[in-house]
Amino acid sequence: MQDNATEVTAAGIARLAGVGRAAVSNWRRRHSDFPRPVGGTETSPSFALTEVEAWLRKQGKLAEVPLRERVWQQLSGHPDGPVTALTHAGCVLLLIHDRPPVWLEVSSGSDERLAEMLPGALREVFTPRFGAESVTGVQSATGVQSATGAQSAPAPSPQSATSPQPTAGVQPTAGVRPDAIAPAVHTPAVHTAAVHTPTGPELLPSAPLLRGVAELAAELGARQTFEFLLGRHLDANPRQYTLTPADLAALMADLAGPARTVLDPACGTGALLRAAATRPDQRLYAQDSSPELAALTTLRLALHTWSTVRGATGDTLRADAHPRLHADAVLCHPPFNERNWGHDELAYDPRWEYGFPARTESELAWVQHALARLKDGGAGVLLMPPAAASRRSGRRIRADLLRRGALRAVIALPVGAAPPYNIPLHLWVLRRPERAPAQPEVLLVDVGQFAGDGRGGPDWHAVREAVLDAWQAFGRPGRFTERPGLARALPVIELLDDDVDLAPARHLPPPAAADGAEQLTAVRELLGQTLRLTADLTPQRADAAHPARWPLTTIGELARGGALMLRTGGNGGHARVPVLTDHDVLSGAAPSGTLPESDEEAVLTEPGDVVVPVLGGGSVARVIDAATQGAALGRNLVLLRPDPAALDPWFLAGFLRGTANNRQASSYASTATRLDVRRLQLPRLPLDEQRRYGERFRTLDEFERALRHAGRLGEQLVRGMYDGLTDGTVAPD
């Protein structure tokens, strides 16, 4: 009965049955017994999953529901929402991971018995994993637990006397090392554990889902099942979450170094703590203002590692869940440009050891929070917007961080390293100073040169090697060697001017003249080779003395006759699949676009497909090869999939590019030209003759790509010459 509340959209039905959405629409029109909508909207209705499955089986259209798809549809259509369903699934997966016989026992009866017995079984797992607070979800507001488990009275502070504290997360409990505990600095608010034990009535609607999850875990493993479901959820809601890429998280964890206690005060989906979890005796502390993210991260970490996990929900700056913790490492990807971070309430907070941050400097508040939660000598690594290194409103705090040796390195990352992908973010490496350094220095690194092409992301191998080599050499006195254009250790006194500008690019010397000249010489030689290649690829003139006259057909006629299939690009698809855009087709680039998850079925490219842009009035057609297959077809594109026994793809693409052909098939609006692909014409030729033309068209395509590559090399050479002449690395003669 409960499972009837799980709903599925038309796109979900199509995925279950392995057909397109058009087929589902036809079923609804032609079959009077097709299930009626139970929710959604008139244009995007939803249906009861069990009714849909029963109808598909009755019609013989569903021999066996794919297990992953069935579980995902149950989760995404859960009556209490996908986040609640995913949290319940994570709880059961942790039980299966830690105590599989217990799960077999509680799941052996009815759904009602499962819901009744499961909370007790979960408490048996949650208490040692997450602390006693996970049983009730609430931590006492009168004090926090000390390292021995005794209740301690917190000391009052001006902040606690003047501003109410919203709810936050749990406190460190018994088992924390005495040297990792510091005196409480303010009265904590009532803190909420990230994961609490759900009750029987809460679990009952999830019972069918939980059984499916357990079945999937038997196939994939508990950890892999949760990662699959979490990944699908994040992909389906790309605008709701700001993710930290795994390569960046690994780099930040390596910069922090080995640590027994690790804190992430803005944990998000847990990528940073997951990267830092390398040993079973660690203690991982997480907090996030989003209850759903805090819960999912806590469960994810518990499935990923046997370390102790303490997750909490709450606004970290206003109501710190771990005020007594002094960690070995703090990793953080804080929210950027937050105006409402607590400036008015936190004026007298003791964490502002290096100065009270301005309202516009929320990132410097996170920096000082991280330093306040580090033990002496502990390391912190924060992802920062580049403006935080140079805004005048933060110059006094930056100056004090430098003077006291708390800021050890500023690393400029390549564009595309993390969202927002259009700016080069920075990493700040912090160290809680044990004593004031005699001659403080700061390491400045700029690895922007390792940015990748398009949306492929940076060359992470090169970024990682350059950053870690510079950081490790900087940590060994007398071992660091300046690398022009890449890394420099700068005395702090040289930065303490009116601006205290820490942007690495403004302080790094240009590359050595010899290196610059050698690079330009290499580019020039490569350009010469490419230009010679274009000459070799120039096709010979056809032998025919007179223009050929063939019988013609149209793309529309070929599609109706089955010689090719015609598909149009859509507005949605799977968020993990790269999208081939009309700009990619016009420029000859790799798939670079993204589309949000939607009910619309994505059209995926295959080798031999021909893709044609329909806007702009240009005569362009692209043949998909092995390097670009599997991309989703973007907007304003038409895909033609020829039958290999009837049409050669290069023959098709070549004739579609004819100027007269495009002019004849184009129509004109007030501001744009639109191509009607169905009206494009092809000659009727035998397949062998098609292949002869196809080889010539393929040669022309190679020639065009060689010219495009030569153009890029020429631009690189010209830009390098301008830069070399203006910075003195290239002599005018």
Salt bridges, closest charged atoms under 4 A:
ASP33 OD2 - LYS58 NZ 3.69
GLU69 OE2 - ARG15 NE 3.41
GLU69 OE1 - ARG232 NH2 3.87
ASP98 OD1 - HIS97 ND1 2.84
ASP98 OD2 - ARG129 NE 3.05
GLU105 OE2 - ARG113 NH2 2.97
ASP111 OD1 - ARG211 NE 2.90
GLU124 OE1 - ARG99 NH1 3.61
ASP179 OD1 - ARG177 NE 2.87
GLU202 OE1 - HIS196 NE2 3.98
GLU215 OE1 - ARG70 NH2 3.30
GLU227 OE1 - ARG274 NH1 3.22
GLU227 OE2 - ARG300 NE 2.84
ASP235 OD2 - ARG576 NE 2.69
ASP254 OD2 - ARG464 NH2 2.15
ASP281 OD1 - ARG279 NE 2.73
ASP315 OD2 - ARG318 NH1 2.87
ASP320 OD2 - ARG373 NE 2.54
ASP328 OD2 - ARG177 NH1 3.74
ASP328 OD1 - LYS375 NZ 2.59
ASP344 OD1 - HIS343 ND1 3.34
ASP344 OD1 - ARG359 NH2 2.88
GLU345 OE2 - ARG318 NE 2.67
ASP349 OD1 - ARG351 NE 2.86
GLU353 OE2 - ARG404 NH2 2.67
GLU353 OE1 - ARG432 NH1 3.00
GLU361 OE2 - ARG391 NE 3.04
GLU363 OE1 - ARG391 NH2 2.77
ASP376 OD1 - ARG432 NE 3.91
ASP400 OD2 - ARG404 NH1 3.47
GLU465 OE1 - HIS461 NE2 3.98
GLU482 OE1 - ARG488 NE 3.52
ASP499 OD1 - ARG392 NH1 2.82
ASP501 OD2 - ARG506 NH1 2.13
GLU557 OE1 - ARG684 NH2 3.83
GLU606 OE2 - ARG641 NH1 3.55
ASP609 OD1 - ARG641 NE 2.84
ASP688 OD1 - ARG691 NH1 3.94
GLU689 OE2 - ARG692 NH1 2.81
GLU695 OE2 - ARG698 NE 3.78
ASP701 OD2 - ARG705 NE 3.07
GLU704 OE1 - ARG657 NH1 3.14
GLU704 OE2 - ARG708 NH2 3.90
ASP723 OD1 - ARG719 NH1 3.59
